[in-house]
């Protein structure tokens, strides 16, 4: 863990952190799967062993957050309990069970001159991760980077500083048990914003990739200031479309779960689109379910005609990531109208259609350019753990490198290995 004092000490310590991460990355590049998995299992055991200390640290973070009058959504993301502690530990063990992504042969071919060429997966190197609120990101990010052979520099939010530090200590204990460099997972705890700026500049070339995980303002700053590649999504404006041929019971269950299971996650539905033809038959019971669960409805005029307790939606509502118990609801006239709305207002994160019409579903899945598209499933499945990746470091919505949940395979790049028999080029 790295702490700093004055500006000169901050600069020197950050440079030292970067150099240490680069050295650790060189060692991790050749680390065996056995060593990495041993460390992950030891980390899981350490998290369970120190669960009481982690929960005590988290309780202090919660008290401080409440004094700052942080929103209920932030408090939910910040809070840990025994179940979430166990989920963290189990997630580390699940990552250990994944195949080693390093050294995978992605393609191989032989040229007419007998050159043997292979494309092989390799670690990216040193990854800088800047995140807010969620202390579990400390474990997920550290484990995913380790499994993919990358060193990582973590910079968590001040609101989760105590929790993240306690979790990080358990990760270091695991690295030590497996005799891997403790500097493979480093944490910067200073609240000085200059530390973030230095990471975005790359720490004198030490950082190869920045991954921001947090609110719109954080991601916007990272994208604007970064001098190294960034892997991120700006917002999770996720849509769920209830098609005219949706099964009512299925639609009620999916929409309620997509919005209200956890409102503060990026895969939570923020807008529901519903076909005009089923507004009365399907829309009314779905909206009653949501309202009963404590959800505020902001809707267009057609929806308010059948559900008068809804408030009027503004243009901004179609572009809002609430991360709260609020849902924007709009009437559409068929799948093409739904697609047009999503293309206009969406953030290319996750979209879902509920329907028994396979042709409509396939049209929806094919036409949309979001990172994740779903048919008859809750948008809350937009998660690396639910995709079988063990965990995720975030959701990528850009067009290059990784899209959707970013797991161990997405944290690798590749190189070409060329084997010859004395060939020379004419």
C-alpha positions in Angstrom: 0.0 0.0 0.0 1.4 3.4 -1.0 0.8 6.6 1.0 2.2 10.0 0.4 2.9 13.3 2.0 4.1 16.5 0.2 4.2 17.0 -3.5 7.9 15.9 -3.9 7.2 12.8 -1.9 4.1 12.1 -3.9 6.0 12.3 -7.2 8.9 10.2 -6.1 6.6 7.5 -4.5 4.4 7.3 -7.7 7.4 6.8 -9.9 8.7 4.1 -7.5 5.3 2.5 -7.6 5.4 2.4 -11.4 8.9 1.0 -11.5 8.0 -1.7 -9.1 4.9 -2.6 -11.1 6.9 -2.9 -14.3 9.4 -5.2 -12.6 6.6 -7.3 -11.2 4.9 -7.5 -14.6 8.1 -8.9 -16.1 8.1 -11.7 -13.5 4.3 -12.4 -13.9 4.7 -12.7 -17.6 6.4 -16.0 -17.0 4.6 -17.1 -13.8 3.1 -20.6 -14.1 -0.6 -21.2 -13.8 0.1 -23.1 -10.6 1.7 -20.2 -8.9 -1.0 -17.8 -10.0 -3.8 -20.1 -8.9 -2.1 -20.9 -5.6 -2.0 -17.1 -4.9 -5.7 -16.8 -5.8 -6.7 -19.6 -3.4 -4.5 -18.1 -0.7 -6.2 -14.7 -1.3 -9.6 -16.2 -0.9 -8.6 -17.9 2.3 -7.1 -14.6 3.6 -10.3 -12.7 2.8 -12.4 -15.3 4.8 -9.9 -15.2 7.6 -9.9 -11.5 7.9 -13.7 -11.1 7.2 -14.3 -9.5 10.6 -11.6 -6.9 10.0 -12.9 -6.1 6.5 -16.5 -5.7 7.9 -15.3 -3.4 10.7 -13.4 -1.3 8.1 -16.5 -1.2 5.9 -18.6 -0.1 8.9 -16.3 2.9 9.4 -16.6 3.8 5.7 -20.4 3.5 5.9 -20.6 5.9 8.9 -18.4 8.4 7.1 -20.5 8.1 3.9 -23.7 8.8 5.8 -22.2 11.9 7.4 -21.5 13.1 3.9 -25.1 12.5 3.0 -24.2 10.2 0.1 -27.1 8.7 -1.9 -28.7 5.4 -1.1 -27.3 4.0 -4.4 -23.7 4.9 -3.4 -24.3 3.4 0.1 -25.5 0.2 -1.6 -22.4 0.0 -3.8 -20.2 0.7 -0.8 -21.8 -1.7 1.7 -20.3 -5.1 2.5 -21.9 -8.0 4.5 -21.0 -11.6 5.1 -22.6 -12.7 1.8 -20.7 -10.1 -0.2 -17.5 -11.1 1.6 -18.1 -14.7 0.7 -19.0 -13.7 -2.9 -15.6 -12.0 -3.2 -13.7 -15.0 -1.9 -15.7 -17.4 -4.1 -15.0 -15.1 -7.0 -11.3 -15.4 -6.5 -11.6 -19.2 -6.4 -13.7 -19.1 -9.6 -11.0 -17.1 -11.4 -8.4 -19.7 -10.3 -10.5 -22.4 -12.0 -10.5 -20.6 -15.3 -8.0 -21.7 -18.0 -4.8 -19.7 -18.1 -5.4 -17.0 -20.7 -1.6 -16.5 -21.2 0.1 -18.5 -23.9 -3.1 -19.5 -25.7 -2.6 -20.1 -29.3 -5.2 -18.0 -31.0 -4.3 -19.0 -34.6 -1.6 -20.8 -36.5 -0.7 -21.2 -40.1 2.2 -22.1 -42.4 3.3 -20.0 -45.3 4.3 -21.3 -48.7 7.9 -20.7 -47.7 7.4 -23.0 -44.7 7.4 -20.2 -42.1 5.3 -21.4 -39.1 3.4 -18.4 -37.7 1.4 -18.4 -34.5 -0.7 -15.7 -32.8 -0.2 -16.2 -29.0 -2.0 -14.4 -26.1 0.3 -12.4 -23.8 -0.3 -10.1 -20.8 -0.8 -6.4 -21.5 1.8 -5.5 -18.8 0.8 -2.9 -16.1 -2.8 -1.9 -15.7 -3.9 1.1 -13.7 -7.4 0.9 -12.3 -9.2 3.9 -10.9 -12.5 3.2 -9.2 -15.2 4.5 -6.9 -17.3 3.2 -4.1 -17.2 -0.5 -4.7 -14.6 -2.1 -2.4 -15.1 -5.5 -4.0 -13.5 -4.1 -7.2 -10.2 -4.3 -5.2 -10.5 -8.1 -5.1 -11.9 -8.5 -8.6 -9.4 -6.3 -10.3 -6.4 -7.7 -8.4 -7.4 -11.2 -9.1 -8.2 -10.8 -12.8 -5.0 -8.9 -13.5 -3.0 -11.6 -11.7 -4.6 -14.4 -13.5 -3.9 -12.7 -16.9 -0.3 -12.1 -15.9 -0.6 -8.3 -15.4 0.7 -6.2 -12.6 -1.9 -3.7 -11.4 -1.9 -0.3 -9.6 -5.2 0.3 -7.8 -6.6 3.7 -6.9 -9.9 3.4 -5.1 -12.3 6.1 -4.0 -11.9 7.8 -0.7 -15.4 6.7 0.4 -14.3 3.1 0.4 -10.6 3.6 1.5 -10.7 1.6 4.7 -12.6 -1.3 3.1 -10.4 -1.4 0.1 -7.2 -1.3 2.2 -8.3 -4.2 4.3 -9.1 -6.3 1.2 -5.8 -5.3 -0.4 -4.0 -6.6 2.6 -5.6 -10.0 2.1 -4.5 -10.0 -1.5 -0.9 -9.2 -0.6 -1.0 -12.0 1.9 -2.0 -14.4 -0.9 0.8 -13.2 -3.2 3.3 -13.7 -0.3 2.0 -17.3 0.3 2.6 -18.1 -3.4 6.0 -16.5 -3.5 4.9 -14.0 -6.1 6.0 -10.3 -6.0 3.9 -8.4 -3.5 4.2 -5.4 -5.9 2.1 -7.3 -8.4 -0.9 -5.7 -6.8 -0.3 -2.2 -5.4 -2.8 0.3 -3.9 -2.5 4.1 -3.9 -4.4 5.4 -0.9 -3.7 9.2 -1.1 -6.8 11.4 -1.7 -4.6 13.9 -3.6 -6.1 14.2 -7.1 -2.6 14.7 -8.5 -2.1 10.9 -8.0 -4.9 10.3 -10.5 -3.4 12.8 -12.9 0.0 11.0 -12.7 -1.6 7.7 -13.4 -3.4 9.1 -16.4 -0.1 10.3 -17.7 1.3 6.7 -17.4 3.8 7.1 -14.5 6.7 7.7 -16.8 5.7 5.0 -19.2 5.0 2.3 -16.6 1.2 2.0 -17.2 0.1 0.3 -20.4 -3.7 0.6 -19.9 -6.1 2.6 -17.7 -9.5 1.1 -16.6 -11.8 3.5 -14.9 -14.8 2.1 -13.0 -17.1 4.7 -11.6 -19.5 7.5 -12.3 -19.8 9.6 -15.4 -17.6 12.4 -14.1 -14.7 10.0 -13.3 -14.9 8.3 -16.7 -15.2 11.6 -18.5 -12.1 12.9 -16.7 -10.1 9.7 -17.5 -11.0 9.8 -21.2 -10.2 13.5 -21.5 -6.8 13.5 -19.6 -5.4 10.0 -20.2 -2.2 9.7 -22.2 -2.4 5.9 -22.3 -5.1 3.7 -23.8 -8.4 3.6 -21.8 -10.9 0.7 -21.5 -14.2 1.9 -20.2 -17.9 2.6 -20.6 -19.2 6.1 -19.9 -22.7 5.2 -18.9 -25.0 2.3 -18.6 -28.3 3.5 -20.1 -29.8 0.0 -20.4 -33.1 -0.6 -22.1 -35.7 -3.3 -21.7 -38.3 -3.6 -24.5 -41.6 -5.4 -23.9 -42.7 -6.5 -27.3 -46.3 -7.0 -28.3 -45.9 -10.7 -28.1 -44.3 -10.9 -24.7 -45.5 -13.4 -22.2 -47.1 -11.3 -19.4 -45.8 -13.3 -16.4 -42.3 -13.4 -17.9 -42.3 -9.7 -18.7 -43.4 -8.8 -15.1 -40.6 -10.8 -13.6 -37.9 -9.7 -16.0 -38.7 -6.0 -15.8 -38.9 -5.9 -12.0 -35.6 -7.8 -11.7 -33.9 -5.7 -14.4 -34.7 -2.5 -12.6 -35.0 -3.3 -8.9 -32.7 -6.2 -8.0 -29.9 -3.7 -7.5 -30.5 -0.2 -8.8 -26.9 1.0 -8.4 -25.2 -1.4 -10.9 -24.4 -0.5 -14.5 -26.6 -3.3 -15.8 -29.8 -2.0 -14.2 -32.5 -1.1 -16.7 -33.0 2.7 -16.9 -35.6 2.8 -19.7 -38.5 0.5 -20.5 -40.0 0.6 -23.9 -43.4 -1.0 -24.4 -45.5 -1.6 -27.5 -48.6 0.5 -27.7 -50.8 -2.6 -28.4 -50.1 -4.0 -25.0 -49.9 -0.9 -22.9 -53.1 -1.6 -21.0 -52.8 -5.4 -20.7 -49.0 -5.6 -19.9 -47.9 -2.1 -19.1 -50.4 -1.5 -16.2 -49.5 -4.6 -14.2 -45.7 -4.2 -14.8 -45.9 -0.6 -13.6 -47.9 -1.5 -10.5 -45.2 -4.1 -9.7 -42.5 -1.5 -10.0 -44.4 1.1 -8.0 -45.1 -1.4 -5.2 -41.4 -2.1 -5.1 -40.6 1.6 -4.5 -39.8 2.6 -8.1 -40.6 6.1 -9.4 -42.1 6.1 -12.9 -41.3 8.9 -15.4 -43.4 8.3 -18.5 -44.7 9.7 -21.8 -48.2 10.8 -22.2 -49.5 7.5 -23.5 -48.2 5.7 -20.4 -49.6 8.3 -18.1 -53.1 7.8 -19.6 -53.2 4.2 -18.3 -51.0 4.9 -15.3 -51.8 8.4 -13.9 -49.5 8.2 -10.9 -46.5 8.4 -13.2 -44.8 11.8 -13.6 -44.1 13.3 -17.0 -40.8 12.3 -18.5 -38.5 15.0 -20.0 -36.1 14.7 -22.9 -33.3 14.3 -20.3 -35.0 11.2 -18.9 -34.3 9.2 -22.0 -30.6 10.0 -21.6 -30.4 9.4 -17.9 -28.5 6.7 -16.0 -30.3 7.0 -12.7 -28.5 4.2 -10.7 -31.6 4.6 -8.4 -35.2 3.4 -8.1 -36.3 5.5 -11.1 -37.4 4.2 -14.5 -38.2 6.1 -17.7 -41.1 4.5 -19.7 -42.0 5.1 -23.3 -44.5 3.8 -25.7 -43.2 2.5 -29.1 -44.8 1.1 -32.2 -43.0 -2.1 -32.9 -39.5 -3.4 -32.9 -38.1 -0.9 -35.5 -39.4 2.0 -33.4 -37.7 0.5 -30.3 -34.4 0.1 -32.2 -34.5 3.7 -33.3 -35.1 5.0 -29.8 -32.2 2.9 -28.4 -29.8 4.0 -31.1 -30.8 7.6 -30.4 -30.5 7.6 -26.6 -28.5 4.5 -25.6 -25.0 4.2 -24.4 -24.2 0.9 -26.2 -24.1 -1.1 -22.9 -26.9 -3.6 -22.6 -30.4 -3.9 -24.2 -33.0 -6.6 -23.7 -36.2 -7.7 -25.5 -39.0 -9.7 -24.0 -41.0 -11.5 -26.6 -42.2 -14.9 -27.8 -41.7 -13.8 -31.4 -38.4 -15.3 -32.5 -38.3 -13.2 -35.7 -38.8 -9.9 -33.7 -36.1 -11.0 -31.2 -33.5 -11.9 -33.9 -34.1 -8.5 -35.6 -33.6 -6.7 -32.3 -30.4 -8.7 -31.5 -28.9 -8.2 -35.0 -29.8 -4.5 -35.4 -28.4 -3.1 -32.2 -24.7 -2.2 -31.8 -24.6 -2.5 -28.0 -21.9 -4.5 -26.3 -24.6 -6.9 -24.8 -28.0 -7.7 -26.3 -30.4 -10.1 -24.6 -33.6 -12.0 -25.4 -36.0 -12.9 -22.5 -33.4 -12.3 -19.8 -32.8 -9.5 -17.2 -30.3 -6.9 -18.0 -28.8 -7.6 -14.5 -27.0 -10.6 -16.1 -24.6 -8.0 -17.7 -21.9 -9.2 -15.4 -18.6 -11.1 -15.9 -19.4 -13.5 -13.1 -22.8 -14.4 -14.7 -21.0 -14.8 -18.0 -18.8 -17.5 -16.5 -15.7 -15.3 -16.4 -15.3 -15.6 -12.6 -15.5 -11.8 -12.3 -15.1 -8.7 -14.4 -13.0 -5.6 -14.3 -15.8 -3.6 -16.0 -18.0 -3.5 -19.1 -16.3 -2.3 -22.3 -18.6 -0.3 -24.7 -16.0 0.9 -27.1 -15.4 -0.6 -30.6 -11.8 -1.7 -30.1 -10.2 -4.5 -28.1 -12.7 -5.6 -25.5 -16.5 -5.2 -25.5 -18.9 -6.4 -22.8 -17.6 -7.9 -19.5 -13.9 -7.6 -19.3 -12.5 -10.8 -17.8 -9.1 -12.5 -17.9 -9.1 -13.2 -21.7 -9.9 -9.5 -22.4 -6.9 -8.4 -20.3 -4.5 -10.0 -22.7 -3.1 -8.9 -26.0 -1.1 -11.0 -28.4 2.2 -11.4 -30.2 3.2 -13.3 -33.3 5.7 -16.2 -32.9 7.4 -17.1 -36.1 9.4 -20.3 -36.5 11.7 -20.8 -39.4 14.3 -23.2 -40.9 16.7 -20.7 -42.2 14.4 -18.8 -44.6 15.6 -15.4 -45.9 13.6 -12.9 -47.8 14.4 -12.2 -51.4 
